[in-house]
Amino acid sequence: MKTLELGQATAPLAEYARNAKKEPVILTVEGKPVAAVISLENVDIEMITLSSDPRFMSLIDRSRAKHRKEGGKSSAEVRRKLDL
């Protein structure tokens, strides 16, 4: 992984994107990460949008906590209940 201060990232964005499969680039400001150029495989725009939506992620966190606390249903149970 390559780390680069934002002010030193002088190559065109397309160049960083082309090289992202080989090596992700983390852009920093005063040493703190602010952005990343990474290769995306097996994802679509909807997945990226949802994973960066704080409301959606809060919903997922609440659901996971409830599942840990109360348990859940197996996929077989759900199929049976839905007559699938």
N, CA, C and O atoms as a Maestro MAE file, in Angstrom:
{
 s_m_m2io_version
 :::
 2.0.0
}

f_m_ct {
 s_m_title
 :::
 protein
 m_atom[336] {
  # First column is atom index #
  i_m_mmod_type
  r_m_x_coord
  r_m_y_coord
  r_m_z_coord
  i_m_residue_number
  s_m_chain_name
  s_m_pdb_residue_name
  s_m_pdb_atom_name
  i_m_atomic_number
  :::
  1 25 0.840 -1.163 0.000 1 A "MET " " N  " 7
  2 3 0.000 0.000 0.000 1 A "MET " " CA " 6
  3 2 0.892 1.235 0.000 1 A "MET " " C  " 6
  4 15 1.897 1.310 0.707 1 A "MET " " O  " 8
  5 25 0.489 2.189 -0.811 2 A "LYS " " N  " 7
  6 3 1.259 3.422 -0.927 2 A "LYS " " CA " 6
  7 2 0.531 4.527 -0.166 2 A "LYS " " C  " 6
  8 15 -0.682 4.685 -0.301 2 A "LYS " " O  " 8
  9 25 1.266 5.283 0.624 3 A "THR " " N  " 7
  10 3 0.708 6.428 1.341 3 A "THR " " CA " 6
  11 2 1.333 7.683 0.762 3 A "THR " " C  " 6
  12 15 2.544 7.761 0.556 3 A "THR " " O  " 8
  13 25 0.481 8.663 0.505 4 A "LEU " " N  " 7
  14 3 0.952 9.858 -0.185 4 A "LEU " " CA " 6
  15 2 0.243 11.081 0.377 4 A "LEU " " C  " 6
  16 15 -0.982 11.086 0.506 4 A "LEU " " O  " 8
  17 25 1.006 12.119 0.714 5 A "GLU " " N  " 7
  18 3 0.394 13.381 1.136 5 A "GLU " " CA " 6
  19 2 -0.358 13.961 -0.051 5 A "GLU " " C  " 6
  20 15 0.127 13.927 -1.182 5 A "GLU " " O  " 8
  21 25 -1.533 14.488 0.211 6 A "LEU " " N  " 7
  22 3 -2.393 15.000 -0.844 6 A "LEU " " CA " 6
  23 2 -1.662 16.002 -1.738 6 A "LEU " " C  " 6
  24 15 -1.827 15.973 -2.958 6 A "LEU " " O  " 8
  25 25 -0.877 16.863 -1.161 7 A "GLY " " N  " 7
  26 3 -0.134 17.857 -1.929 7 A "GLY " " CA " 6
  27 2 0.924 17.252 -2.842 7 A "GLY " " C  " 6
  28 15 1.350 17.890 -3.805 7 A "GLY " " O  " 8
  29 25 1.350 16.036 -2.551 8 A "GLN " " N  " 7
  30 3 2.360 15.361 -3.371 8 A "GLN " " CA " 6
  31 2 1.728 14.460 -4.430 8 A "GLN " " C  " 6
  32 15 2.441 13.879 -5.248 8 A "GLN " " O  " 8
  33 25 0.428 14.339 -4.427 9 A "ALA " " N  " 7
  34 3 -0.278 13.492 -5.394 9 A "ALA " " CA " 6
  35 2 -0.482 14.298 -6.674 9 A "ALA " " C  " 6
  36 15 -1.558 14.842 -6.920 9 A "ALA " " O  " 8
  37 25 0.563 14.361 -7.471 10 A "THR " " N  " 7
  38 3 0.535 15.236 -8.643 10 A "THR " " CA " 6
  39 2 0.221 14.511 -9.950 10 A "THR " " C  " 6
  40 15 -0.005 15.155 -10.974 10 A "THR " " O  " 8
  41 25 0.204 13.183 -9.925 11 A "ALA " " N  " 7
  42 3 -0.140 12.436 -11.134 11 A "ALA " " CA " 6
  43 2 -1.644 12.564 -11.392 11 A "ALA " " C  " 6
  44 15 -2.417 12.819 -10.469 11 A "ALA " " O  " 8
  45 25 -2.051 12.386 -12.644 12 A "PRO " " N  " 7
  46 3 -3.488 12.412 -12.925 12 A "PRO " " CA " 6
  47 2 -4.209 11.283 -12.164 12 A "PRO " " C  " 6
  48 15 -3.648 10.207 -11.956 12 A "PRO " " O  " 8
  49 25 -5.442 11.544 -11.761 13 A "LEU " " N  " 7
  50 3 -6.237 10.551 -11.044 13 A "LEU " " CA " 6
  51 2 -6.309 9.238 -11.820 13 A "LEU " " C  " 6
  52 15 -6.277 8.164 -11.220 13 A "LEU " " O  " 8
  53 25 -6.405 9.311 -13.124 14 A "ALA " " N  " 7
  54 3 -6.496 8.105 -13.955 14 A "ALA " " CA " 6
  55 2 -5.281 7.195 -13.741 14 A "ALA " " C  " 6
  56 15 -5.410 5.971 -13.771 14 A "ALA " " O  " 8
  57 25 -4.126 7.778 -13.531 15 A "GLU " " N  " 7
  58 3 -2.919 6.973 -13.306 15 A "GLU " " CA " 6
  59 2 -3.011 6.205 -11.980 15 A "GLU " " C  " 6
  60 15 -2.667 5.025 -11.918 15 A "GLU " " O  " 8
  61 25 -3.468 6.871 -10.938 16 A "TYR " " N  " 7
  62 3 -3.640 6.192 -9.645 16 A "TYR " " CA " 6
  63 2 -4.688 5.084 -9.766 16 A "TYR " " C  " 6
  64 15 -4.517 3.995 -9.219 16 A "TYR " " O  " 8
  65 25 -5.773 5.373 -10.487 17 A "ALA " " N  " 7
  66 3 -6.845 4.382 -10.661 17 A "ALA " " CA " 6
  67 2 -6.344 3.158 -11.425 17 A "ALA " " C  " 6
  68 15 -6.676 2.029 -11.066 17 A "ALA " " O  " 8
  69 25 -5.556 3.370 -12.464 18 A "ARG " " N  " 7
  70 3 -5.020 2.237 -13.243 18 A "ARG " " CA " 6
  71 2 -4.136 1.347 -12.390 18 A "ARG " " C  " 6
  72 15 -4.120 0.129 -12.568 18 A "ARG " " O  " 8
  73 25 -3.406 1.943 -11.469 19 A "ASN " " N  " 7
  74 3 -2.475 1.182 -10.632 19 A "ASN " " CA " 6
  75 2 -3.112 0.627 -9.356 19 A "ASN " " C  " 6
  76 15 -2.445 -0.069 -8.591 19 A "ASN " " O  " 8
  77 25 -4.382 0.923 -9.118 20 A "ALA " " N  " 7
  78 3 -5.037 0.535 -7.856 20 A "ALA " " CA " 6
  79 2 -5.102 -0.975 -7.665 20 A "ALA " " C  " 6
  80 15 -5.069 -1.446 -6.529 20 A "ALA " " O  " 8
  81 25 -5.193 -1.749 -8.751 21 A "LYS " " N  " 7
  82 3 -5.229 -3.211 -8.602 21 A "LYS " " CA " 6
  83 2 -3.922 -3.733 -8.022 21 A "LYS " " C  " 6
  84 15 -3.914 -4.678 -7.233 21 A "LYS " " O  " 8
  85 25 -2.830 -3.116 -8.415 22 A "LYS " " N  " 7
  86 3 -1.519 -3.558 -7.926 22 A "LYS " " CA " 6
  87 2 -1.237 -3.041 -6.522 22 A "LYS " " C  " 6
  88 15 -0.672 -3.745 -5.686 22 A "LYS " " O  " 8
  89 25 -1.645 -1.782 -6.275 23 A "GLU " " N  " 7
  90 3 -1.288 -1.162 -5.004 23 A "GLU " " CA " 6
  91 2 -2.269 -0.031 -4.666 23 A "GLU " " C  " 6
  92 15 -2.312 0.978 -5.371 23 A "GLU " " O  " 8
  93 25 -3.049 -0.189 -3.605 24 A "PRO " " N  " 7
  94 3 -3.936 0.908 -3.191 24 A "PRO " " CA " 6
  95 2 -3.116 2.128 -2.781 24 A "PRO " " C  " 6
  96 15 -1.974 2.003 -2.339 24 A "PRO " " O  " 8
  97 25 -3.710 3.298 -2.932 25 A "VAL " " N  " 7
  98 3 -3.053 4.542 -2.531 25 A "VAL " " CA " 6
  99 2 -3.918 5.214 -1.459 25 A "VAL " " C  " 6
  100 15 -5.107 5.457 -1.665 25 A "VAL " " O  " 8
  101 25 -3.300 5.504 -0.321 26 A "ILE " " N  " 7
  102 3 -3.969 6.229 0.754 26 A "ILE " " CA " 6
  103 2 -3.460 7.666 0.700 26 A "ILE " " C  " 6
  104 15 -2.257 7.912 0.786 26 A "ILE " " O  " 8
  105 25 -4.383 8.607 0.559 27 A "LEU " " N  " 7
  106 3 -4.018 10.017 0.529 27 A "LEU " " CA " 6
  107 2 -4.193 10.590 1.931 27 A "LEU " " C  " 6
  108 15 -5.192 10.330 2.601 27 A "LEU " " O  " 8
  109 25 -3.217 11.365 2.360 28 A "THR " " N  " 7
  110 3 -3.225 11.918 3.709 28 A "THR " " CA " 6
  111 2 -3.104 13.436 3.683 28 A "THR " " C  " 6
  112 15 -2.612 14.024 2.721 28 A "THR " " O  " 8
  113 25 -3.562 14.046 4.755 29 A "VAL " " N  " 7
  114 3 -3.335 15.469 5.004 29 A "VAL " " CA " 6
  115 2 -2.731 15.544 6.394 29 A "VAL " " C  " 6
  116 15 -3.348 15.141 7.380 29 A "VAL " " O  " 8
  117 25 -1.528 16.061 6.455 30 A "GLU " " N  " 7
  118 3 -0.768 16.122 7.705 30 A "GLU " " CA " 6
  119 2 -0.674 14.747 8.354 30 A "GLU " " C  " 6
  120 15 -0.769 14.615 9.574 30 A "GLU " " O  " 8
  121 25 -0.487 13.725 7.519 31 A "GLY " " N  " 7
  122 3 -0.292 12.365 8.003 31 A "GLY " " CA " 6
  123 2 -1.561 11.600 8.339 31 A "GLY " " C  " 6
  124 15 -1.497 10.418 8.675 31 A "GLY " " O  " 8
  125 25 -2.717 12.258 8.254 32 A "LYS " " N  " 7
  126 3 -3.989 11.590 8.570 32 A "LYS " " CA " 6
  127 2 -4.697 11.185 7.276 32 A "LYS " " C  " 6
  128 15 -4.819 12.001 6.362 32 A "LYS " " O  " 8
  129 25 -5.162 9.940 7.186 33 A "PRO " " N  " 7
  130 3 -5.831 9.482 5.968 33 A "PRO " " CA " 6
  131 2 -7.116 10.269 5.699 33 A "PRO " " C  " 6
  132 15 -7.931 10.474 6.598 33 A "PRO " " O  " 8
  133 25 -7.283 10.705 4.444 34 A "VAL " " N  " 7
  134 3 -8.493 11.432 4.056 34 A "VAL " " CA " 6
  135 2 -9.209 10.780 2.877 34 A "VAL " " C  " 6
  136 15 -10.400 11.015 2.675 34 A "VAL " " O  " 8
  137 25 -8.499 9.964 2.097 35 A "ALA " " N  " 7
  138 3 -9.108 9.316 0.935 35 A "ALA " " CA " 6
  139 2 -8.251 8.124 0.533 35 A "ALA " " C  " 6
  140 15 -7.086 8.004 0.913 35 A "ALA " " O  " 8
  141 25 -8.872 7.250 -0.251 36 A "ALA " " N  " 7
  142 3 -8.148 6.081 -0.742 36 A "ALA " " CA " 6
  143 2 -8.542 5.828 -2.190 36 A "ALA " " C  " 6
  144 15 -9.688 6.038 -2.587 36 A "ALA " " O  " 8
  145 25 -7.577 5.380 -2.960 37 A "VAL " " N  " 7
  146 3 -7.837 4.913 -4.319 37 A "VAL " " CA " 6
  147 2 -7.570 3.418 -4.280 37 A "VAL " " C  " 6
  148 15 -6.427 2.984 -4.138 37 A "VAL " " O  " 8
  149 25 -8.638 2.631 -4.409 38 A "ILE " " N  " 7
  150 3 -8.525 1.187 -4.308 38 A "ILE " " CA " 6
  151 2 -9.242 0.528 -5.471 38 A "ILE " " C  " 6
  152 15 -10.114 1.130 -6.098 38 A "ILE " " O  " 8
  153 25 -8.875 -0.693 -5.750 39 A "SER " " N  " 7
  154 3 -9.538 -1.471 -6.775 39 A "SER " " CA " 6
  155 2 -10.852 -2.011 -6.215 39 A "SER " " C  " 6
  156 15 -10.898 -2.500 -5.087 39 A "SER " " O  " 8
  157 25 -11.902 -1.922 -6.997 40 A "LEU " " N  " 7
  158 3 -13.209 -2.435 -6.576 40 A "LEU " " CA " 6
  159 2 -13.564 -3.637 -7.442 40 A "LEU " " C  " 6
  160 15 -13.687 -3.530 -8.662 40 A "LEU " " O  " 8
  161 25 -13.726 -4.778 -6.790 41 A "GLU " " N  " 7
  162 3 -14.112 -5.988 -7.493 41 A "GLU " " CA " 6
  163 2 -15.354 -6.554 -6.829 41 A "GLU " " C  " 6
  164 15 -15.478 -6.522 -5.605 41 A "GLU " " O  " 8
  165 25 -16.263 -7.064 -7.623 42 A "ASN " " N  " 7
  166 3 -17.497 -7.687 -7.130 42 A "ASN " " CA " 6
  167 2 -18.361 -6.743 -6.306 42 A "ASN " " C  " 6
  168 15 -19.016 -7.170 -5.356 42 A "ASN " " O  " 8
  169 25 -18.367 -5.462 -6.663 43 A "VAL " " N  " 7
  170 3 -19.240 -4.488 -6.022 43 A "VAL " " CA " 6
  171 2 -19.936 -3.663 -7.098 43 A "VAL " " C  " 6
  172 15 -19.460 -3.559 -8.228 43 A "VAL " " O  " 8
  173 25 -21.057 -3.086 -6.729 44 A "ASP " " N  " 7
  174 3 -21.741 -2.180 -7.647 44 A "ASP " " CA " 6
  175 2 -21.939 -0.836 -6.950 44 A "ASP " " C  " 6
  176 15 -21.624 -0.686 -5.770 44 A "ASP " " O  " 8
  177 25 -22.460 0.127 -7.686 45 A "ILE " " N  " 7
  178 3 -22.610 1.476 -7.139 45 A "ILE " " CA " 6
  179 2 -23.542 1.479 -5.930 45 A "ILE " " C  " 6
  180 15 -23.298 2.195 -4.959 45 A "ILE " " O  " 8
  181 25 -24.609 0.681 -5.986 46 A "GLU " " N  " 7
  182 3 -25.547 0.632 -4.860 46 A "GLU " " CA " 6
  183 2 -24.844 0.163 -3.580 46 A "GLU " " C  " 6
  184 15 -25.071 0.717 -2.504 46 A "GLU " " O  " 8
  185 25 -23.999 -0.851 -3.703 47 A "MET " " N  " 7
  186 3 -23.284 -1.368 -2.533 47 A "MET " " CA " 6
  187 2 -22.360 -0.298 -1.944 47 A "MET " " C  " 6
  188 15 -22.284 -0.133 -0.727 47 A "MET " " O  " 8
  189 25 -21.675 0.410 -2.802 48 A "ILE " " N  " 7
  190 3 -20.770 1.460 -2.335 48 A "ILE " " CA " 6
  191 2 -21.558 2.587 -1.668 48 A "ILE " " C  " 6
  192 15 -21.172 3.090 -0.613 48 A "ILE " " O  " 8
  193 25 -22.671 2.974 -2.299 49 A "THR " " N  " 7
  194 3 -23.501 4.052 -1.756 49 A "THR " " CA " 6
  195 2 -24.048 3.677 -0.389 49 A "THR " " C  " 6
  196 15 -23.971 4.470 0.549 49 A "THR " " O  " 8
  197 25 -24.602 2.474 -0.267 50 A "LEU " " N  " 7
  198 3 -25.168 2.057 1.012 50 A "LEU " " CA " 6
  199 2 -24.108 1.926 2.097 50 A "LEU " " C  " 6
  200 15 -24.346 2.305 3.244 50 A "LEU " " O  " 8
  201 25 -22.951 1.398 1.751 51 A "SER " " N  " 7
  202 3 -21.916 1.189 2.765 51 A "SER " " CA " 6
  203 2 -21.326 2.500 3.284 51 A "SER " " C  " 6
  204 15 -20.652 2.515 4.314 51 A "SER " " O  " 8
  205 25 -21.579 3.594 2.574 52 A "SER " " N  " 7
  206 3 -21.077 4.879 3.061 52 A "SER " " CA " 6
  207 2 -22.201 5.760 3.607 52 A "SER " " C  " 6
  208 15 -21.975 6.929 3.922 52 A "SER " " O  " 8
  209 25 -23.413 5.203 3.720 53 A "ASP " " N  " 7
  210 3 -24.553 5.940 4.254 53 A "ASP " " CA " 6
  211 2 -24.672 5.668 5.760 53 A "ASP " " C  " 6
  212 15 -24.965 4.541 6.159 53 A "ASP " " O  " 8
  213 25 -24.449 6.681 6.595 54 A "PRO " " N  " 7
  214 3 -24.472 6.461 8.045 54 A "PRO " " CA " 6
  215 2 -25.816 5.923 8.552 54 A "PRO " " C  " 6
  216 15 -25.842 5.141 9.502 54 A "PRO " " O  " 8
  217 25 -26.926 6.327 7.937 55 A "ARG " " N  " 7
  218 3 -28.241 5.838 8.378 55 A "ARG " " CA " 6
  219 2 -28.377 4.349 8.093 55 A "ARG " " C  " 6
  220 15 -28.880 3.596 8.927 55 A "ARG " " O  " 8
  221 25 -27.929 3.924 6.914 56 A "PHE " " N  " 7
  222 3 -28.010 2.503 6.564 56 A "PHE " " CA " 6
  223 2 -27.104 1.680 7.479 56 A "PHE " " C  " 6
  224 15 -27.506 0.625 7.969 56 A "PHE " " O  " 8
  225 25 -25.882 2.163 7.707 57 A "MET " " N  " 7
  226 3 -24.948 1.430 8.553 57 A "MET " " CA " 6
  227 2 -25.459 1.355 9.994 57 A "MET " " C  " 6
  228 15 -25.224 0.360 10.679 57 A "MET " " O  " 8
  229 25 -26.153 2.396 10.460 58 A "SER " " N  " 7
  230 3 -26.751 2.363 11.789 58 A "SER " " CA " 6
  231 2 -27.834 1.286 11.852 58 A "SER " " C  " 6
  232 15 -27.932 0.564 12.844 58 A "SER " " O  " 8
  233 25 -28.637 1.176 10.809 59 A "LEU " " N  " 7
  234 3 -29.661 0.141 10.728 59 A "LEU " " CA " 6
  235 2 -29.026 -1.252 10.780 59 A "LEU " " C  " 6
  236 15 -29.513 -2.133 11.488 59 A "LEU " " O  " 8
  237 25 -27.955 -1.443 10.041 60 A "ILE " " N  " 7
  238 3 -27.249 -2.729 10.032 60 A "ILE " " CA " 6
  239 2 -26.687 -3.032 11.419 60 A "ILE " " C  " 6
  240 15 -26.808 -4.157 11.904 60 A "ILE " " O  " 8
  241 25 -26.074 -2.036 12.060 61 A "ASP " " N  " 7
  242 3 -25.510 -2.238 13.401 61 A "ASP " " CA " 6
  243 2 -26.595 -2.637 14.406 61 A "ASP " " C  " 6
  244 15 -26.393 -3.538 15.220 61 A "ASP " " O  " 8
  245 25 -27.751 -1.955 14.342 62 A "ARG " " N  " 7
  246 3 -28.847 -2.298 15.255 62 A "ARG " " CA " 6
  247 2 -29.351 -3.712 14.991 62 A "ARG " " C  " 6
  248 15 -29.635 -4.462 15.924 62 A "ARG " " O  " 8
  249 25 -29.457 -4.064 13.731 63 A "SER " " N  " 7
  250 3 -29.928 -5.405 13.372 63 A "SER " " CA " 6
  251 2 -28.957 -6.476 13.858 63 A "SER " " C  " 6
  252 15 -29.382 -7.504 14.384 63 A "SER " " O  " 8
  253 25 -27.664 -6.245 13.688 64 A "ARG " " N  " 7
  254 3 -26.661 -7.215 14.153 64 A "ARG " " CA " 6
  255 2 -26.696 -7.356 15.674 64 A "ARG " " C  " 6
  256 15 -26.581 -8.463 16.201 64 A "ARG " " O  " 8
  257 25 -26.854 -6.236 16.375 65 A "ALA " " N  " 7
  258 3 -26.914 -6.281 17.844 65 A "ALA " " CA " 6
  259 2 -28.145 -7.065 18.295 65 A "ALA " " C  " 6
  260 15 -28.065 -7.869 19.224 65 A "ALA " " O  " 8
  261 25 -29.273 -6.834 17.644 66 A "LYS " " N  " 7
  262 3 -30.494 -7.557 17.992 66 A "LYS " " CA " 6
  263 2 -30.328 -9.052 17.729 66 A "LYS " " C  " 6
  264 15 -30.782 -9.883 18.516 66 A "LYS " " O  " 8
  265 25 -29.674 -9.385 16.619 67 A "HIS " " N  " 7
  266 3 -29.450 -10.798 16.284 67 A "HIS " " CA " 6
  267 2 -28.544 -11.460 17.327 67 A "HIS " " C  " 6
  268 15 -28.793 -12.592 17.743 67 A "HIS " " O  " 8
  269 25 -27.498 -10.753 17.743 68 A "ARG " " N  " 7
  270 3 -26.604 -11.303 18.782 68 A "ARG " " CA " 6
  271 2 -27.371 -11.529 20.083 68 A "ARG " " C  " 6
  272 15 -27.170 -12.536 20.762 68 A "ARG " " O  " 8
  273 25 -28.240 -10.596 20.423 69 A "LYS " " N  " 7
  274 3 -28.975 -10.663 21.687 69 A "LYS " " CA " 6
  275 2 -30.112 -11.688 21.645 69 A "LYS " " C  " 6
  276 15 -30.285 -12.465 22.584 69 A "LYS " " O  " 8
  277 25 -30.876 -11.689 20.566 70 A "GLU " " N  " 7
  278 3 -32.093 -12.502 20.509 70 A "GLU " " CA " 6
  279 2 -31.996 -13.729 19.607 70 A "GLU " " C  " 6
  280 15 -32.872 -14.593 19.630 70 A "GLU " " O  " 8
  281 25 -30.934 -13.802 18.817 71 A "GLY " " N  " 7
  282 3 -30.835 -14.904 17.860 71 A "GLY " " CA " 6
  283 2 -31.626 -14.591 16.602 71 A "GLY " " C  " 6
  284 15 -32.171 -13.498 16.453 71 A "GLY " " O  " 8
  285 25 -31.682 -15.554 15.709 72 A "GLY " " N  " 7
  286 3 -32.377 -15.324 14.451 72 A "GLY " " CA " 6
  287 2 -32.932 -16.623 13.900 72 A "GLY " " C  " 6
  288 15 -32.949 -17.647 14.582 72 A "GLY " " O  " 8
  289 25 -33.375 -16.568 12.680 73 A "LYS " " N  " 7
  290 3 -33.928 -17.732 12.014 73 A "LYS " " CA " 6
  291 2 -32.956 -18.195 10.936 73 A "LYS " " C  " 6
  292 15 -32.282 -17.386 10.299 73 A "LYS " " O  " 8
  293 25 -32.897 -19.498 10.746 74 A "SER " " N  " 7
  294 3 -32.042 -20.043 9.687 74 A "SER " " CA " 6
  295 2 -32.687 -19.776 8.335 74 A "SER " " C  " 6
  296 15 -33.886 -19.508 8.257 74 A "SER " " O  " 8
  297 25 -31.907 -19.847 7.285 75 A "SER " " N  " 7
  298 3 -32.463 -19.652 5.946 75 A "SER " " CA " 6
  299 2 -33.508 -20.723 5.634 75 A "SER " " C  " 6
  300 15 -34.479 -20.453 4.927 75 A "SER " " O  " 8
  301 25 -33.316 -21.935 6.157 76 A "ALA " " N  " 7
  302 3 -34.298 -23.011 5.946 76 A "ALA " " CA " 6
  303 2 -35.634 -22.643 6.600 76 A "ALA " " C  " 6
  304 15 -36.693 -22.880 6.019 76 A "ALA " " O  " 8
  305 25 -35.588 -22.063 7.809 77 A "GLU " " N  " 7
  306 3 -36.820 -21.650 8.479 77 A "GLU " " CA " 6
  307 2 -37.552 -20.573 7.685 77 A "GLU " " C  " 6
  308 15 -38.775 -20.614 7.548 77 A "GLU " " O  " 8
  309 25 -36.798 -19.617 7.168 78 A "VAL " " N  " 7
  310 3 -37.390 -18.524 6.397 78 A "VAL " " CA " 6
  311 2 -38.027 -19.088 5.129 78 A "VAL " " C  " 6
  312 15 -39.150 -18.717 4.788 78 A "VAL " " O  " 8
  313 25 -37.326 -19.977 4.425 79 A "ARG " " N  " 7
  314 3 -37.874 -20.580 3.214 79 A "ARG " " CA " 6
  315 2 -39.177 -21.334 3.527 79 A "ARG " " C  " 6
  316 15 -40.162 -21.223 2.798 79 A "ARG " " O  " 8
  317 25 -39.159 -22.087 4.606 80 A "ARG " " N  " 7
  318 3 -40.326 -22.857 4.997 80 A "ARG " " CA " 6
  319 2 -41.512 -21.921 5.292 80 A "ARG " " C  " 6
  320 15 -42.641 -22.166 4.866 80 A "ARG " " O  " 8
  321 25 -41.223 -20.867 6.020 81 A "LYS " " N  " 7
  322 3 -42.271 -19.914 6.387 81 A "LYS " " CA " 6
  323 2 -42.853 -19.209 5.162 81 A "LYS " " C  " 6
  324 15 -44.042 -18.890 5.131 81 A "LYS " " O  " 8
  325 25 -42.018 -18.967 4.158 82 A "LEU " " N  " 7
  326 3 -42.464 -18.280 2.949 82 A "LEU " " CA " 6
  327 2 -42.918 -19.246 1.853 82 A "LEU " " C  " 6
  328 15 -43.239 -18.828 0.740 82 A "LEU " " O  " 8
  329 25 -42.941 -20.527 2.175 83 A "ASP " " N  " 7
  330 3 -43.310 -21.557 1.195 83 A "ASP " " CA " 6
  331 2 -42.437 -21.521 -0.056 83 A "ASP " " C  " 6
  332 15 -42.937 -21.609 -1.177 83 A "ASP " " O  " 8
  333 25 -41.156 -21.391 0.144 84 A "LEU " " N  " 7
  334 3 -40.216 -21.373 -0.993 84 A "LEU " " CA " 6
  335 2 -39.545 -22.712 -1.188 84 A "LEU " " C  " 6
  336 15 -38.729 -22.867 -2.096 84 A "LEU " " O  " 8
  :::
 }
 m_bond[335] {
  # First column is bond index #
  i_m_from
  i_m_to
  i_m_order
  :::
  1 1 2 1
  2 2 3 1
  3 3 4 2
  4 3 5 1
  5 5 6 1
  6 6 7 1
  7 7 8 2
  8 7 9 1
  9 9 10 1
  10 10 11 1
  11 11 12 2
  12 11 13 1
  13 13 14 1
  14 14 15 1
  15 15 16 2
  16 15 17 1
  17 17 18 1
  18 18 19 1
  19 19 20 2
  20 19 21 1
  21 21 22 1
  22 22 23 1
  23 23 24 2
  24 23 25 1
  25 25 26 1
  26 26 27 1
  27 27 28 2
  28 27 29 1
  29 29 30 1
  30 30 31 1
  31 31 32 2
  32 31 33 1
  33 33 34 1
  34 34 35 1
  35 35 36 2
  36 35 37 1
  37 37 38 1
  38 38 39 1
  39 39 40 2
  40 39 41 1
  41 41 42 1
  42 42 43 1
  43 43 44 2
  44 43 45 1
  45 45 46 1
  46 46 47 1
  47 47 48 2
  48 47 49 1
  49 49 50 1
  50 50 51 1
  51 51 52 2
  52 51 53 1
  53 53 54 1
  54 54 55 1
  55 55 56 2
  56 55 57 1
  57 57 58 1
  58 58 59 1
  59 59 60 2
  60 59 61 1
  61 61 62 1
  62 62 63 1
  63 63 64 2
  64 63 65 1
  65 65 66 1
  66 66 67 1
  67 67 68 2
  68 67 69 1
  69 69 70 1
  70 70 71 1
  71 71 72 2
  72 71 73 1
  73 73 74 1
  74 74 75 1
  75 75 76 2
  76 75 77 1
  77 77 78 1
  78 78 79 1
  79 79 80 2
  80 79 81 1
  81 81 82 1
  82 82 83 1
  83 83 84 2
  84 83 85 1
  85 85 86 1
  86 86 87 1
  87 87 88 2
  88 87 89 1
  89 89 90 1
  90 90 91 1
  91 91 92 2
  92 91 93 1
  93 93 94 1
  94 94 95 1
  95 95 96 2
  96 95 97 1
  97 97 98 1
  98 98 99 1
  99 99 100 2
  100 99 101 1
  101 101 102 1
  102 102 103 1
  103 103 104 2
  104 103 105 1
  105 105 106 1
  106 106 107 1
  107 107 108 2
  108 107 109 1
  109 109 110 1
  110 110 111 1
  111 111 112 2
  112 111 113 1
  113 113 114 1
  114 114 115 1
  115 115 116 2
  116 115 117 1
  117 117 118 1
  118 118 119 1
  119 119 120 2
  120 119 121 1
  121 121 122 1
  122 122 123 1
  123 123 124 2
  124 123 125 1
  125 125 126 1
  126 126 127 1
  127 127 128 2
  128 127 129 1
  129 129 130 1
  130 130 131 1
  131 131 132 2
  132 131 133 1
  133 133 134 1
  134 134 135 1
  135 135 136 2
  136 135 137 1
  137 137 138 1
  138 138 139 1
  139 139 140 2
  140 139 141 1
  141 141 142 1
  142 142 143 1
  143 143 144 2
  144 143 145 1
  145 145 146 1
  146 146 147 1
  147 147 148 2
  148 147 149 1
  149 149 150 1
  150 150 151 1
  151 151 152 2
  152 151 153 1
  153 153 154 1
  154 154 155 1
  155 155 156 2
  156 155 157 1
  157 157 158 1
  158 158 159 1
  159 159 160 2
  160 159 161 1
  161 161 162 1
  162 162 163 1
  163 163 164 2
  164 163 165 1
  165 165 166 1
  166 166 167 1
  167 167 168 2
  168 167 169 1
  169 169 170 1
  170 170 171 1
  171 171 172 2
  172 171 173 1
  173 173 174 1
  174 174 175 1
  175 175 176 2
  176 175 177 1
  177 177 178 1
  178 178 179 1
  179 179 180 2
  180 179 181 1
  181 181 182 1
  182 182 183 1
  183 183 184 2
  184 183 185 1
  185 185 186 1
  186 186 187 1
  187 187 188 2
  188 187 189 1
  189 189 190 1
  190 190 191 1
  191 191 192 2
  192 191 193 1
  193 193 194 1
  194 194 195 1
  195 195 196 2
  196 195 197 1
  197 197 198 1
  198 198 199 1
  199 199 200 2
  200 199 201 1
  201 201 202 1
  202 202 203 1
  203 203 204 2
  204 203 205 1
  205 205 206 1
  206 206 207 1
  207 207 208 2
  208 207 209 1
  209 209 210 1
  210 210 211 1
  211 211 212 2
  212 211 213 1
  213 213 214 1
  214 214 215 1
  215 215 216 2
  216 215 217 1
  217 217 218 1
  218 218 219 1
  219 219 220 2
  220 219 221 1
  221 221 222 1
  222 222 223 1
  223 223 224 2
  224 223 225 1
  225 225 226 1
  226 226 227 1
  227 227 228 2
  228 227 229 1
  229 229 230 1
  230 230 231 1
  231 231 232 2
  232 231 233 1
  233 233 234 1
  234 234 235 1
  235 235 236 2
  236 235 237 1
  237 237 238 1
  238 238 239 1
  239 239 240 2
  240 239 241 1
  241 241 242 1
  242 242 243 1
  243 243 244 2
  244 243 245 1
  245 245 246 1
  246 246 247 1
  247 247 248 2
  248 247 249 1
  249 249 250 1
  250 250 251 1
  251 251 252 2
  252 251 253 1
  253 253 254 1
  254 254 255 1
  255 255 256 2
  256 255 257 1
  257 257 258 1
  258 258 259 1
  259 259 260 2
  260 259 261 1
  261 261 262 1
  262 262 263 1
  263 263 264 2
  264 263 265 1
  265 265 266 1
  266 266 267 1
  267 267 268 2
  268 267 269 1
  269 269 270 1
  270 270 271 1
  271 271 272 2
  272 271 273 1
  273 273 274 1
  274 274 275 1
  275 275 276 2
  276 275 277 1
  277 277 278 1
  278 278 279 1
  279 279 280 2
  280 279 281 1
  281 281 282 1
  282 282 283 1
  283 283 284 2
  284 283 285 1
  285 285 286 1
  286 286 287 1
  287 287 288 2
  288 287 289 1
  289 289 290 1
  290 290 291 1
  291 291 292 2
  292 291 293 1
  293 293 294 1
  294 294 295 1
  295 295 296 2
  296 295 297 1
  297 297 298 1
  298 298 299 1
  299 299 300 2
  300 299 301 1
  301 301 302 1
  302 302 303 1
  303 303 304 2
  304 303 305 1
  305 305 306 1
  306 306 307 1
  307 307 308 2
  308 307 309 1
  309 309 310 1
  310 310 311 1
  311 311 312 2
  312 311 313 1
  313 313 314 1
  314 314 315 1
  315 315 316 2
  316 315 317 1
  317 317 318 1
  318 318 319 1
  319 319 320 2
  320 319 321 1
  321 321 322 1
  322 322 323 1
  323 323 324 2
  324 323 325 1
  325 325 326 1
  326 326 327 1
  327 327 328 2
  328 327 329 1
  329 329 330 1
  330 330 331 1
  331 331 332 2
  332 331 333 1
  333 333 334 1
  334 334 335 1
  335 335 336 2
  :::
 }
}
